[in-house]
Amino acid sequence: MSVIAEISIPATEFELGRIIDVTGPATVELESLVPAGDQAVPFLWVHDADFEAFEDEVMVHSSVDDLTRIDAYDDRVLYTLDWSVDGDSVLAAVRTLDAYVLDATGACDSWRFELRFPSHDALSTFQEVCRDHDIGFEVLRVYNPSKPDLGPWFGLTERQREAIVLAVEGGYYDIPRSCTTVELAEELDISDQAVTERLRRAIVTLVSNTILTTPEN
């Protein structure tokens, strides 16, 4: 049975945290981590930052090939990061163990991850990898998706729930569709690409925490 772990890792303890170095009130929200050959390309929102200074700091890192703005608003920017994941023991272990990043947010001092592992053994191996690389981390919560402490949203974050409820109520999944991702994006005040990714993550979370679970005896 799969297992979900909520983990806090200091930003200085892993490569992506050191690269995405935000200060003050700025925060980072990982929208997705897309495999691209031997790399893992993050799509991430950066909120309330000095974006030009942030971009200059990111491009200093030797493992970074490029940082691209996808969408920009007054208070947030969506980026893709072209980089080498091999130097990041945390995300390399996530990929190797077939784990999935359900949610990830970062601030100036630490990142909080919600990771789904295929088994408890995979989670144990991930913890061993972190300890072997002297990565400080804190496990905040571990649970099986079928346990009742998921609450009424089946593991969805507030943003994921908002997006998928709006999509269903607006007729996005009707045949024919009654609304588009552009219309949903306007309602949510994000890009249509971000809407698509948020809906995808919401569906993965719902399926992982319902259909893919094994009923307990």
Solvent accessible surface area in square Angstrom, and as a share of the most:
residue,aa,sasa,rsa
1,M,95,0.42
2,S,20,0.13
3,V,0,0.00
4,I,0,0.00
5,A,0,0.00
6,E,22,0.10
7,I,0,0.00
8,S,25,0.16
9,I,0,0.00
10,P,52,0.33
11,A,8,0.06
12,T,99,0.58
13,E,54,0.24
14,F,3,0.01
15,E,28,0.13
16,L,0,0.00
17,G,2,0.02
18,R,98,0.36
19,I,0,0.00
20,I,1,0.01
21,D,77,0.40
22,V,5,0.03
23,T,100,0.58
24,G,54,0.52
25,P,110,0.69
26,A,3,0.02
27,T,56,0.32
28,V,1,0.01
29,E,13,0.06
30,L,2,0.01
31,E,3,0.01
32,S,10,0.06
33,L,41,0.20
34,V,63,0.36
35,P,107,0.67
36,A,49,0.38
37,G,77,0.74
38,D,120,0.62
39,Q,52,0.23
40,A,4,0.03
41,V,26,0.15
42,P,0,0.00
43,F,39,0.16
44,L,0,0.00
45,W,2,0.01
46,V,0,0.00
47,H,30,0.13
48,D,80,0.41
49,A,23,0.18
50,D,99,0.52
51,F,27,0.11
52,E,126,0.56
53,A,47,0.36
54,F,10,0.04
55,E,39,0.18
56,D,98,0.51
57,E,98,0.44
58,V,0,0.00
59,M,86,0.38
60,V,117,0.68
61,H,55,0.24
62,S,119,0.77
63,S,27,0.17
64,V,12,0.07
65,D,93,0.48
66,D,66,0.34
67,L,23,0.11
68,T,58,0.34
69,R,107,0.39
70,I,64,0.33
71,D,42,0.22
72,A,59,0.46
73,Y,78,0.30
74,D,149,0.77
75,D,65,0.34
76,R,23,0.09
77,V,1,0.01
78,L,2,0.01
79,Y,1,0.00
80,T,20,0.12
81,L,0,0.00
82,D,52,0.27
83,W,0,0.00
84,S,42,0.27
85,V,1,0.01
86,D,106,0.55
87,G,54,0.52
88,D,0,0.00
89,S,28,0.18
90,V,1,0.00
91,L,1,0.01
92,A,24,0.19
93,A,8,0.06
94,V,5,0.03
95,R,94,0.34
96,T,108,0.63
97,L,34,0.17
98,D,114,0.59
99,A,15,0.11
100,Y,59,0.22
101,V,17,0.10
102,L,4,0.02
103,D,31,0.16
104,A,0,0.00
105,T,54,0.31
106,G,5,0.04
107,A,33,0.26
108,C,67,0.40
109,D,97,0.50
110,S,39,0.25
111,W,1,0.00
112,R,127,0.46
113,F,2,0.01
114,E,21,0.09
115,L,1,0.01
116,R,47,0.17
117,F,0,0.00
118,P,61,0.39
119,S,39,0.25
120,H,96,0.43
121,D,110,0.57
122,A,11,0.09
123,L,9,0.04
124,S,51,0.33
125,T,54,0.31
126,F,0,0.00
127,Q,37,0.17
128,E,91,0.41
129,V,37,0.21
130,C,0,0.00
131,R,137,0.50
132,D,113,0.59
133,H,104,0.46
134,D,125,0.65
135,I,13,0.06
136,G,35,0.34
137,F,44,0.18
138,E,104,0.47
139,V,49,0.28
140,L,68,0.34
141,R,87,0.32
142,V,60,0.34
143,Y,4,0.02
144,N,25,0.13
145,P,1,0.00
146,S,40,0.26
147,K,78,0.33
148,P,127,0.80
149,D,78,0.40
150,L,24,0.12
151,G,36,0.34
152,P,121,0.76
153,W,91,0.32
154,F,93,0.39
155,G,16,0.15
156,L,18,0.09
157,T,35,0.21
158,E,128,0.57
159,R,105,0.38
160,Q,6,0.03
161,R,94,0.34
162,E,90,0.41
163,A,1,0.01
164,I,20,0.10
165,V,54,0.31
166,L,47,0.23
167,A,0,0.00
168,V,92,0.53
169,E,139,0.62
170,G,32,0.31
171,G,4,0.04
172,Y,21,0.08
173,Y,94,0.36
174,D,74,0.38
175,I,174,0.88
176,P,118,0.74
177,R,143,0.52
178,S,79,0.51
179,C,15,0.09
180,T,72,0.42
181,T,28,0.16
182,V,81,0.46
183,E,90,0.40
184,L,6,0.03
185,A,8,0.06
186,E,132,0.59
187,E,123,0.55
188,L,24,0.12
189,D,84,0.43
190,I,16,0.08
191,S,6,0.04
192,D,62,0.32
193,Q,73,0.32
194,A,2,0.01
195,V,0,0.00
196,T,75,0.43
197,E,27,0.12
198,R,18,0.07
199,L,7,0.03
200,R,93,0.34
201,R,12,0.04
202,A,0,0.00
203,I,72,0.37
204,V,38,0.22
205,T,2,0.01
206,L,49,0.24
207,V,50,0.29
208,S,2,0.01
209,N,6,0.03
210,T,52,0.30
211,I,135,0.69
212,L,109,0.54
213,T,27,0.16
214,T,78,0.45
215,P,115,0.72
216,E,105,0.47
217,N,205,1.05
